[in-house]
Amino acid sequence: MDELHSPVRRPRRLPPLSSLRAFEAAAAHLSFQRAAAELSVTPTAISHQVRGLESTLGQPLFRRLTRQLALTPAGLRLFHALREGFDMLEAGVHALRERSASDTVTLTTNTAFAAKWVLPRMAAFRAACPGIELRLHASDLLVDLARGDADLAIRSGSGGWPGLVTAERYAPVCSPLLGLKRVQDLPKHRLIHSDWQPQARAPAVWSRWFEEAGIAASKSRTTRAASGLSFSDETHALFATLAGHGVALLSLTLCAEELRSGALLQPFGPALATGSYFLAAAEGREHEPAVRAVWQWIAGQAGLRVRPAG
C-alpha cells in the first residue's frame, strides 16, 4: 500500500503555520509593516512570529538593517520553499471552490410548478445526482438567464420551443365531498379563481371555460354570482379546493397526485389548453456537466429525451 493511503502516517514536523505565514509575507514585502497589513495583524505580531520561527529553526532568517530587512541565505531558501508550497495550496483551494460552484445549479420556475412538480421529486433528484446541489428559485416573475440569475428555467408558454417538459391543460376540479357530478349542478357551487399574468395568451379563467363549454351566458352569469374566492397563487387555490370550499380550474399536471389518490376529482370537461412547460438553459452553460445532468434528470422525469437548448 502506498504512503498516501497508508493508515499509519508519520506526523508532520513543522513549525506553527501562523509563523510560516508571517515569515512568507514579511519575506515577500521585506517589511513587517506591509506583511502586517496583508495578514490584518500588527507589525509587532509579525515580529514575534518571525522571532519564534527563527528560535525554532535555530538560525536567523532576516538581517535587520536600518529601516530595511534583508533575507539571510537560510531565509531565502525557506522563502522559496514556502512560496511554492503556499502557491500550490492556494491553487488547490481555488480549484475546490470552483468545482463546488460548478456543482451548484439554480433552477427557476413559477411557484406552483416548484411546489407541485419539482419539490415532490427532490428525493429522486438527490438519489440520481448526489454530487449536485440544486437551488430552486420559485417566482412568478421571469428572470434573465443571460444575466446569470439562474442556470435553468422551466416556464410556461405557447411556442413550439425545444425542451418541452409537459403540455398543460386546466379543467374544473373539486373535492368529492361536494358531490358535484353534472355540469348542470355547477351554478350551485362557489367558484375558485386564481390570477394569471397579464401576458398569458390563453389563461384558464372561468369566462373562457364557460365559452368553450358552450354554457349559455345567462347561466354563466348565475354561476359567477355564486363565486367568492380568488387567489394570487394557484397553490392556494388548490388548497382551498382540497378543503371543499368550491370548484377551481386547476392544472391537471400540478394536481395529478390528488386526482390519482381521489382527494380531488375532475367531474366533467372540457379541459382548456394553456400552452406547455418548457425547459431552457442559460446560453453557454448548457454543456457544463452539472447543468447537463439536471437537464437530463428533468427530461427523464417528464419522459422526454431532449438536448439542452439555450
C-alpha positions in Angstrom: 0.0 0.0 0.0 1.4 3.4 -0.9 2.2 6.0 1.7 -0.6 8.3 0.6 -3.3 5.8 1.5 -1.5 4.1 4.4 -3.4 4.0 7.7 -0.1 4.6 9.5 1.1 8.1 8.8 4.2 9.9 10.1 3.3 13.1 11.9 4.5 16.3 10.1 7.3 18.1 12.0 6.5 21.7 11.1 6.7 25.0 12.9 3.3 26.7 13.6 1.5 27.6 10.3 0.9 31.2 11.6 4.7 31.7 11.9 5.3 30.4 8.4 2.6 32.7 7.0 4.1 35.6 8.9 7.6 34.9 7.6 6.4 34.3 4.0 4.5 37.6 3.9 7.4 39.5 5.5 9.9 38.0 3.1 7.8 38.9 0.1 7.5 42.5 1.2 10.8 42.8 3.1 8.7 44.7 5.6 7.0 43.7 8.8 4.6 46.6 8.4 3.4 45.6 5.0 3.2 42.0 6.0 1.0 43.0 8.9 -1.3 44.9 6.6 -1.6 41.8 4.3 -2.5 39.5 7.2 -4.6 42.0 9.2 -2.4 41.9 12.3 0.0 44.3 13.9 3.7 44.7 12.9 4.6 43.6 16.5 2.7 40.3 16.0 4.6 39.7 12.7 8.0 40.4 14.5 7.1 38.0 17.4 6.1 35.2 14.9 9.3 35.6 12.9 11.5 35.6 16.0 9.7 32.5 17.3 10.3 30.8 13.9 14.0 31.8 14.0 14.2 30.3 17.5 12.6 27.1 16.4 14.9 26.7 13.4 18.0 27.8 15.4 19.2 30.4 12.8 18.3 33.9 11.6 16.1 34.4 8.6 16.5 38.1 8.3 19.3 40.6 8.6 17.6 43.6 10.3 19.1 46.7 8.8 18.2 50.4 9.5 14.6 50.8 8.3 15.1 47.7 6.0 15.0 43.9 6.1 17.2 41.6 4.1 16.9 37.8 3.8 19.8 35.6 5.0 20.7 32.6 2.8 18.6 30.3 5.0 15.7 32.8 4.9 15.9 32.9 1.1 15.8 29.1 0.8 12.8 28.9 3.2 11.0 31.8 1.4 11.3 30.0 -2.0 10.0 26.7 -0.5 7.1 28.4 1.3 6.1 30.4 -1.7 6.0 27.3 -3.8 4.1 25.4 -1.2 1.6 28.2 -0.5 1.0 28.7 -4.2 0.1 25.0 -4.6 -2.1 25.2 -1.6 -3.9 28.3 -2.9 -4.4 26.7 -6.3 -5.8 23.5 -4.7 -8.3 25.5 -2.6 -9.3 27.7 -5.6 -9.9 24.6 -7.7 -12.0 23.1 -5.0 -14.1 26.2 -4.7 -14.5 26.4 -8.5 -15.7 22.8 -8.6 -18.1 23.4 -5.7 -19.6 26.4 -7.5 -19.8 24.5 -10.8 -21.7 21.7 -9.0 -24.4 24.1 -7.9 -27.3 24.6 -10.3 -30.0 27.2 -9.9 -33.4 26.2 -11.4 -36.1 28.9 -11.7 -39.8 28.2 -12.2 -43.1 29.6 -11.1 -44.3 29.0 -7.5 -47.0 26.4 -8.4 -44.7 24.3 -10.6 -42.0 24.4 -8.0 -44.4 23.3 -5.2 -46.3 20.6 -7.1 -43.8 19.2 -9.7 -40.3 19.9 -8.6 -40.4 19.6 -4.8 -42.1 16.2 -4.7 -39.3 14.9 -6.9 -36.4 16.2 -4.8 -35.7 12.8 -3.1 -35.4 11.3 -6.6 -33.1 14.1 -7.7 -30.7 13.6 -4.7 -30.6 9.9 -5.5 -29.9 10.5 -9.2 -27.5 13.4 -8.8 -25.8 13.1 -5.3 -22.9 15.4 -6.2 -25.1 18.3 -7.3 -26.7 21.0 -5.2 -30.0 22.1 -6.8 -31.0 25.6 -5.8 -34.7 26.2 -6.5 -35.8 29.8 -7.3 -39.6 29.9 -7.2 -41.1 33.1 -8.6 -43.9 34.1 -11.0 -41.6 36.8 -12.3 -39.3 36.0 -15.2 -35.6 36.0 -14.5 -32.9 36.8 -17.0 -30.8 33.7 -17.8 -28.4 35.8 -19.9 -27.6 37.9 -16.9 -26.8 34.8 -14.8 -29.8 34.9 -12.5 -30.3 31.1 -13.0 -28.8 28.2 -14.9 -32.1 26.6 -15.9 -35.6 27.8 -16.2 -39.0 26.0 -16.5 -41.6 28.3 -17.8 -45.0 28.0 -19.4 -45.6 29.3 -22.9 -47.4 28.6 -26.2 -44.4 28.4 -28.6 -43.1 25.2 -30.1 -39.7 25.5 -28.5 -37.2 22.7 -27.7 -37.2 21.5 -24.2 -40.8 20.5 -23.8 -41.5 19.3 -20.3 -45.2 18.8 -20.4 -48.3 20.1 -22.2 -50.6 21.9 -19.8 -54.4 21.6 -19.5 -56.8 23.1 -17.0 -60.2 21.7 -16.0 -62.8 22.0 -13.3 -61.6 20.2 -10.2 -63.3 19.8 -6.8 -63.4 17.7 -3.6 -65.6 14.6 -3.8 -67.2 15.9 -0.7 -69.1 18.4 -2.8 -70.9 15.6 -4.7 -70.6 17.5 -8.0 -71.0 15.2 -11.0 -73.0 17.1 -13.6 -72.2 20.4 -15.3 -75.9 21.4 -14.7 -75.1 21.5 -11.0 -72.2 23.8 -11.3 -74.2 27.0 -10.5 -74.9 25.6 -7.0 -71.2 25.8 -6.1 -68.8 28.6 -5.4 -66.1 29.1 -8.0 -62.5 29.5 -7.0 -60.3 31.8 -9.1 -56.5 32.3 -9.3 -54.7 35.1 -11.0 -52.9 34.9 -14.3 -50.0 37.0 -15.6 -51.3 39.8 -17.9 -49.1 38.5 -20.8 -50.7 35.0 -20.7 -52.1 34.2 -24.2 -54.6 31.5 -23.1 -55.4 31.9 -19.4 -57.6 29.3 -17.8 -60.3 31.6 -16.4 -63.9 30.7 -15.9 -65.2 33.1 -18.5 -63.2 31.2 -21.1 -64.3 27.8 -19.8 -68.0 28.8 -20.0 -67.4 29.8 -23.6 -65.7 26.6 -24.6 -68.2 24.5 -22.6 -71.0 26.1 -24.6 -72.8 27.3 -21.4 -75.4 30.0 -22.0 -74.4 33.5 -21.0 -77.3 33.7 -18.5 -76.2 30.5 -16.8 -72.6 31.7 -16.7 -73.7 34.9 -15.0 -75.6 32.9 -12.4 -72.6 30.7 -11.8 -70.2 33.7 -11.5 -72.6 35.3 -9.0 -72.1 32.2 -6.7 -68.3 32.7 -6.8 -66.4 34.2 -3.9 -62.8 33.0 -3.6 -59.9 34.5 -5.5 -56.2 33.8 -5.0 -53.0 35.2 -6.4 -51.2 31.9 -6.1 -52.5 28.7 -7.8 -51.3 26.5 -4.9 -53.5 28.4 -2.5 -56.5 27.8 -4.9 -55.5 24.1 -4.8 -55.5 24.0 -1.0 -58.9 25.8 -0.9 -60.3 23.2 -3.4 -59.0 20.3 -1.3 -60.7 21.8 1.7 -64.0 21.7 -0.2 -64.5 25.5 -0.5 -65.6 25.3 -4.1 -64.7 24.3 -7.7 -61.5 25.6 -9.3 -59.9 25.5 -12.7 -56.7 23.7 -11.9 -53.7 22.4 -13.8 -54.2 18.7 -14.4 -50.4 18.3 -14.3 -50.0 20.0 -10.9 -52.9 18.3 -9.2 -52.2 14.9 -10.8 -51.3 13.2 -7.5 -54.5 14.5 -5.8 -56.6 13.2 -8.7 -54.8 9.8 -8.6 -55.4 9.5 -4.8 -59.1 10.5 -5.1 -58.6 13.6 -2.9 -59.8 15.6 -5.9 -61.8 14.7 -8.9 -62.5 16.2 -12.3 -66.3 15.9 -12.6 -66.5 17.0 -16.3 -64.8 18.8 -19.1 -63.8 20.5 -21.2 -60.1 20.9 -20.4 -58.5 24.1 -21.5 -55.2 24.1 -23.3 -53.0 26.8 -21.9 -49.7 26.0 -23.6 -46.8 23.9 -22.2 -44.0 24.0 -19.8 -40.6 24.4 -21.5 -37.1 24.0 -20.1 -34.4 26.4 -21.1 -30.7 26.7 -20.2 -28.6 29.8 -19.9 -26.5 30.3 -23.0 -23.0 28.9 -22.5 -24.0 26.8 -19.5 -25.9 24.1 -21.3 -22.8 21.9 -21.8 -21.5 22.1 -18.2 -21.6 18.7 -16.6 -23.8 19.7 -13.6 -26.2 21.8 -15.7 -26.5 19.0 -18.3 -27.1 16.4 -15.5 -30.0 18.4 -14.1 -31.4 19.0 -17.6 -31.3 15.2 -18.3 -32.9 14.4 -14.9 -35.8 16.8 -15.6 -36.2 15.4 -19.1 -36.2 11.9 -17.7 -38.9 12.8 -15.1 -41.0 14.2 -17.9 -40.5 11.1 -20.0 -38.6 13.0 -22.7 -35.3 12.8 -24.5 -34.3 16.3 -25.5 -31.0 18.0 -25.6 -30.2 21.3 -23.7 -31.0 24.4 -25.7 -30.1 27.9 -24.5 
